[in-house]
Every structure is written in C-alpha cells, then in structure tokens.
C-alpha cells in the first residue's frame, strides 16, 4: 500500500487556508503582529518564517494525523 507523503509546503498551504480572522490574537507571532501576512491571509507562511519551532511541532503533529 502506497502512503501519501505530507510535505511542509502542503502544511503551510493548509494553515493559510484556515487563517484566523483579521485582528485575532493568533496573528501575534514572534512577539509582533504580522500585519502583512494577516492582510494576505497567509497564517502558515507567517508561522513558518517567524516561529519555525512552532511550525515544525505543528507539522510533525499534522503528519501523524
């Protein structure tokens, strides 16, 4: 049986698709409000760039599910 490989890019795109509402406290990443990413609804990209440990932990958990 062939398993589907889940990539970090897929995880980032999935996070982008479920971005929190603008102005939500989840947009405070790395101690700063990530306005540019918030306007573009790029939550996954913001997490990957500004909190890589959080991104990696989430990615590992996402792969298991």
Secondary structure, DSSP 8 states (H G I E B T S, - for coil): -------HHHHHHHHHHT---TT-GGGEETTEE-HHHHHHT-HHHHHHHH-HHHHHHHHHHHHH-
